[in-house]
């Protein structure tokens, strides 16, 4: 079984909770951490922008990646939503076993 962490930024706590709750309720992810006060500096429409955002750290299984990306893209308020995944190569067996019990493929 391959596990993954996805990251995504959101503009506010309400949107972060909405995304996290939906993904947990649908058993696509095991957990989502919402980290406040992330400063993002990026180029958008030929201007350098700076925003205070929140970072979502999302834990799932690789088999759910496409569905996770699809859901985030469909409900996220940004025109181009960040959704980047990384393979988990090591982890606590107890935590990964817990993920297996929570996530439905």
N, C-alpha and C positions, 0 to 999 in steps of 0.2 A: 504494500500500500504506500502510495506517495502522498505526503502531506504538503500543504503550501501555506504561506503567509502572503496576503495581499495588502497593499497600502492604497489608501485613497484619501484625498483631502476634501473637506466640506466647508461651506461658509459659516455654518452656525451649528449649535448643539442640537437644535430641533431636527435639522436634516440628518445629522449624524445618527441620532437615536432612531429616526424613522428607517433609515437604511439598515442599521444594525438589527433592530427588532424584526423587520421583515425577513431578513436573511436567517436569523435564529428561528423564528416561527416556522419558516418553511424547511428547516433542518438542512439548509445548504451549508451553514457554517456552525462551528462549535462555540465560537466566542468572537467578540469584537471589542477591542479597547478603543476608547475615545480620548485622545490626548489634546488638551486645549493649548492655545497660545503658540501656534506654529507660525512663524513668519515665512511667507513664500515670496520670493523675488523671481520674476519671470518676464519674458517678452510676450506681449499680446497685441496684435494689430499694430505692429511696428513701434510700440511704446514699452518702456520698462515699467512694470507694475510691481507694487508691493502690497500684500494683503495679510491680514491676521486670519488664519484658518485653524481648523482642527484636523488632526490626523487620525484616520481609522486604521487600526491594525487588525486584520481579519484572518482568522484561522479556519482552514477548510481542507478538503481532500482534492487532489488534482482532478479527479473525475467530475467535480462540481465547478471547475474553473469557468467554463463557457457560460453556464447558467448564472454564476455569480456576476460575471462581467456584463451579461445581458441585462440583468436586473438593475445593477448600478447605473448602467447607461440609460435605462428607461426611466428611472425616477430621480436621477441626479439633476440639480438645477443648473449646473454648468453646461455650456455648449460643448465643451470638450472635458469630460470628467477623467480624472486620473484613476487608473485601476491597473496596478503593476503587481505581478506575482513572482514569488521566489520559492524555490523548493526548500523544504525543511530536510536537511541531511542528517540531523541528529536531534534527539529529544528524549525527555523522560518517558519511559515505557508507560507509567501510570497515566501521564497526561495524554499520550497518544491513544492509549486504550479508552480513556474517557471520551476523546474525540470520536472514536469509532462508535461508541454507544449513542452519541448525540446526533451525529451527521447521518442523514439518509441519502443514499445515492439515487 
